[in-house]
Amino acid sequence: MTWSASQYVQFEDERTRPVRDLVAAIPTVAARRVVDIGCGPGNSTEVLAARYADAEVTGLDSDADMIAAARKRLPALKFDVADVAQWQDAGTWDVILANAVFQWVPDHARLFPSLIDKLAPGGSLAVQMPDNLNEPPHLLMRETASNGPWSAKLAAAAQARTPLASERWYYELLQPLCSRVDIWRTIYQHPLKGGTAAVVEWFKGSGLRPFLAPLDDAEKAEYLKQYEAALAKVFPPLSDGTVLLPFPRVFIVATR
């Protein structure tokens, strides 16, 4: 599954707000080495680098288009193409940031402790994950996929995302390994101009990717037409035409 940096940054302010909130919650530390895994087009790395201006900052992403955009945006920083699920760098790191990436990566019971092992004493793993698989936009993605002539092509698309465990589960996993674990959940309310078409554009940069990738151009157009019609029933526009998109996210800051 490939990504489009230009599609993703259509809603850059809204997508960057959670990482600003996440980085602000990391305990103060004199960081020397920090890394942004799943850095995307570099918007999250930019927030991280501003917080740790004296540190060596590295960004990693599995998608070459995202890394190209990040290098263009922040040419002074180091960016590498790498699969975050197979990242072998042993550390040590003072901060490991993972913003909106681990919902795509399975086996958190193995992954999270392995990242804690890469931290220096007092270092922090800072994670933000969308928790919206049971929200209308995702429910309707799956419903549209299963009810159309493309159902066989899209049978595996709903499995691309990893359902998140409970906040309690993450706390119990990390607490024995850490001196401090901070977990919270926020529902952002994003006002999107352009009605339900804007909601479609938002998810074309993220959750819709595995549903659109297997389809040809004609199928994509018809799928999106049916998806937008379904969205219109649950997201009536406000008086000015704006649609308010609720977006729940889970945050974790685990300090070794």
N, C-alpha and C positions, 0 to 999 in steps of 0.2 A: 504494500500500500504506500503510494507516494503522497507527498504533501505539497501544498502551494503556499509559499511565504506571503505572496501578495494577497491571497484570499484570507489568510489568517489575520493579517494586520489591518483589514478593513475596520475592525472593531478594537483597535489597539488600546485605546484608553480603558475600555471596559475589561479587556483581557489582562491589562497590566495592573489594575487596581488590586486584585487579590495578592499578587506577588509583593506589591508595596506593603500591604498589611502583614504578610508573612515575614518579610525581611525585617520589618520594624519590631517584630516580636522575638527575634533571635537575641539571646543574652549578649551583652557587651563582652568582646574578647579582642585581644590584640592579634588579629588574624594575619597570618603570613601566606597561607595557601587556601584559596577558596575555589569551588568548582560548581558550575551550573550544569546539571545533567538533564538532558532533554531541553536544551536552551532555546529551541525554536529559532526565530529570526533575530534573537539577541535582545528583545525588550526586557526579559527577566534578568539577563546578564548585566544590562545597563544599570538596573536597580541595585544589583549585588555589588557591582564595581563602585557605585557611588557611595555605598555604605562602607566598603572596605577599600578605600582609595590607595592605601599603601601596600595592599596585598597582591600577590601573584594570582591573577584571575584566569580561569580556563572555562570554556564552554564546550559541551559535547552534545551531539544530536545524531540520530541514525539517518536523517534525511539530508541529502547533499544540497537540495535547494534551500533548506532552512540554514544550513551552515554557510552557504554562499551569501545569503542575505545578512547573516550575523557578522561575517567578516567585512562586508561592505559598510555596515552600520558602525562597527567598532574595530577599525583596522589595527589599533594598537594592542588588542587582546588576542589571545590564542584560542582558536576554535578547531575542533577535530570531529570528523565523522566517526561515530562509535555507537555500537549497540549498548544501550544503558543496562540491559538485562545481563549482558556478558562482560561488563566493564571489569577489568582485571587489575587496575591500578591499586596497589596496596596502601597508598597514602604515605604519610599521614596528612589529613586535611583538617583545617580549623572550621570550615563550614562546607557542608554539602547541601546544595539547594536542588530541589526537584519540584518544579512548578508545573502542574497540569500534565504530568507524563505517566505517573505510576498507575493511573486507571487503565492504561494500555498494557501494563506489564503484569503477568501472573506471579503466583507463588510469593506473596508478601511475607509469609512466615519464614522464608529463607532470605529474601531480598533485604528486608529492613535490618535484621541483625548483621548481615554481611556489610552493610554500609556503616553501621555503628562501629564495626571493627576497623574501619578505615579512618576514623576520627582520632585526632589527638585528644589527650585528656582535657576536658573543658570545651571541646569542640561540639558543634551542633549539626544534626540532620534536620533540615527544614523542608517540609513536604506540604504541598497543596494539591488536592485531588477533587475534580468535579464529582458530585454525588447525585447525579440526576438521571440515572437509568430508568427510574420509575416516574419521572416527570413526563407530562404530555408530549413534549417534542420527541423524546426517545421512544415512548410507547407507540406514537404514531409512525415513527420510522419503521418499527418492526411490523406494525399492522399493515402499512402500505406495502412492505416487502412481501408479506405472506399472502396478500390478497390479489396480487397482480400476476400477469403472465411471466414475470421474472422470478417467481417464487423459488424455483429450483436453483437459479443462479445465486440468489441471495440467502440461501439456507444457512450459510455459515457466517453471514455478516453480523448477526446479533451476538455472536460469540467473540467478536473482536475486542470488546471491552471487558475488563475484569470487574465483577460486582464487588463493591467495597464491603469489608467487614464492619462491625460496629465500632464505635469509638472505644468502648470498653475492651474489645478484642485487641485493638492496637495498643491501648494502655498496658494491658496485661502482658503483651508481647515485649514491649520496650522497657517497662519499668525495672525489671531485674538487671538490665544492661546499662542503665542510665542513672545519673544523679538527679535528673529533673525531666519530666515529660509533661508537656503542655499540649492539650488537644481541645479544639473547639470547632464548631460548625456555624457557618454563616450563610444566610440566603440573601444574595444580592438581588436587587430589583433593577434590571437594566431597561431604561426607556429607549426603544429603538424606533427611529423615524422610518416611515415607509411601509407600515403595516406588516402583515404576515410575510410579505416578500423579504423584509429585513430579517425576520426570524430564520427563513430559509437560507439567506446569505450567511448569517452567523454560523449555522450548523454545517454549511458546505465547507467551512474551514476547520471543522473538527468532527463531530459525531456522524455526519453523513458520509464521510470519506469511504468507509468500508461498504456502504450500501451503493454508492455510485461507481466505485472502481470496476466492478464486474460488468457494468452495463455498456451497451453501445450508445451512440449519441441520441438516437431516437428514443431508446428506452429511458435514458437519463431524463430527457425532456418530459416524457409522460409520467415517470415516477415523481419528479419534482412538482408537476402540475397537480397530481393527486395528493401529494404530501401537503402542498400549500393549501389546497381546498380543505383538507382535514384540520390543519392548524387554524384556519379561519373560524372554525366552529368553536374553538376553545380559547382563542385569543382575539376577542372583539377589540377593535381599536378604540382608544380614548377620543375625546371630542376633537383633539387636534390631529388625529390620525396616527398618533404614536401607539405602539404596542409595548406593554410592560412585561418583560421576560423575567420570571423568577429563576434564579440559578443558585442552587445549593452547592456548597463546597466544604470539604473537610480539611482542616489545618492541623499539622503536627510539628512541634519543635521538640526534638529529643536531644538532650545534652548529655554527653558521656561523662 
